[in-house]
Structures are given as structure tokens and as C-alpha cells.
Amino acid sequence: EAAKPAPKVKFRPPSTGAASVRVTGGSRGTGATLTTLDVLAPDDIGVTIQEQPSLFWFQSQPSDASFELTLLQEGRVDPLVQVAVGRSSRAGIQRLKLSDHGGKLVPGVEYQWVVALVTDPENRSTDLVASGVIKRLEPSAALKQEIASATPETLANVYAEAGIWYDALTVLSDQIDAAPGNKGLRQARADLIQQIGLKAAADAESALADK
């Protein structure tokens, strides 16, 4: 498919001055079996205006390890959502829709979400773990108007300019799912991920755009 001009997507995080909350999974293994695991989330609190947003993470290569995603609400012990998969056999950018698992976010509340590759169920201290924080905000009237008047080509950037990380990433990802051969969209997603400092995921996505 011919590459259309990539949508310009510039993420402007809300300048909260908050401490870093993202935990990078880093890499585990040796040589060719080195696996990188990262949540696709900003360094500080990422925001959404959706009640049931999508969560995205990056795994550099398939693994025989089992996989877990857990969503925890501030001040509550029991997970809001917990999803376990027997074998994490997919590599690349992956997604979980909270709407598929009944998880709903309350505005103004912070939630930590954690992804883990469980290499040894008997010794969970060896898990490869990455996590981020998400908070749902109520959109302003001005932002609602901008969203309503956006075109498919500009919608991701409307969210990104407003600092709404998860929704900008979701819009681009939905468009990629609908047009997997569109290299411009893939490069736009790679550029967006690069803006929050996740080089491994951005490079992998960029390589797909170059194919």
C-alpha cells in the first residue's frame, strides 16, 4: 500500500512535575534469548478520558513464559482486572481492551497496571515486570469540541496535544488495525512511542514501517 503522509502527532505531557512512576521491564535472558518488556506509558502518570481504555505493551520476542496483566486501583487490595495467558508467544506491540474484561476507571483515581512474564511460577521474584500508571480525566468542553470536529487524520494529534496519552495511542492503533499496510501510520506510532523514551518499542515499530 502506498505510504500516505504520516499524521503529525506531537505528545505534550501535562507538566505536573510528578516523579517518574513508569517501571521499565528491561531485559531478561542471554544472547539471542534476550527479551525486553515495556509498558507503552509515559514516564509519569498517563491519562485517558475513556471509562474503558486500551492498555498497550511491547515484548521484543516470543517467550515460553506465561504472561499476566494486572490492573490495581489506588487504595484497594484486590485487582480490578487480572488476566493470565499460559504462554506469551507473541512479540511486538500488544493490547488489552478493558472493555473485554469489565474494568472501568473512575475519574480522578490513579490505577497502576502491571505486565509480567512469569519465567518460574515457583519463584515470582524472577518475573520480568513492567508497569505504568493511568488516570481518567473528565475532558473540558473545549477538548470535547476539538475531538468532535477532528478528522480521522487529526484525531490522534488532538489527544496528543492535550496530553491524553492512552487515547492518542489507541486512535493510531485502531487505524493501523484497519489498514495494516499503511506505513505512514506505523511510523507515526513509532514516533509517538519514541517521544516517551521507549527506544526498543519505537525501533521495532519503525522497522515494520520500513518493510
Buried (B, 14 or more C-beta within 10 A) or exposed (E): EEEEEBBEBEBEBBEEEEEEBBBBBBBBBEEEEEBBBBBBBBBBBBBBBBEBBBBBBBBBBEBEBBBBBBBBBEEEEEBBBBBEEEEBEEBBBBBBEBEEBEBEBEEEEBBBBBBBBBBEEEEEEEBBBBBBBBBBBEBEEEBEEBBEEBEEBBBBBBBBBBBBBBBBBBBBBBBBEEBEEBBBBBBBBBBBBBBBEBEBBBEBBBEBBEE
